[in-house]
């Protein structure tokens, strides 16, 4: 019998506020079918997701544990100020690995949001939070567990933005760019492309 090994270890990443309302949720399914649908998303619709989230919040908001078994899923979570970050994995997933993901995501958010991981900051900086989640987990596959690497990828400027900021649009700057382009073209023509 073959072991059930897969890269698809995360079923969901959910961030709820202190009242159990969704701030961010990502539910994952592998892009192809597995035998016996063992890695398929058990919450395909919005109604199932809301029901799951309400039950999960009801089960966890009174307790200070970090790992629970809920709805045949291993759930690890961390409370930070007035939000709760949940990582949901399959029944046979390694709890330590899932716990490492929730810690990495929490620490990356602390770095990105300058130690202000609360409901208001998450809503105001939703784009950074969503990018941090996407840099940590992609389609249920754990990509990164180093918080500094996650924060660096999220906050890194694209190459074209930094070059546009240093662009000299004065008359002299445009003449310099024209002369440089003219010289490069002449050089290429002499080399025969």
Beta strands, then each sheet from edge to edge (+ up, - down):
strand 1: 10-17
strand 2: 22-27
strand 3: 67-70
strand 4: 73-80
strand 5: 83-89
strand 6: 137-138
strand 7: 141-142
sheet 1: 2+ 1- 5+ 4- 3+
sheet 2: 6+ 7-
end
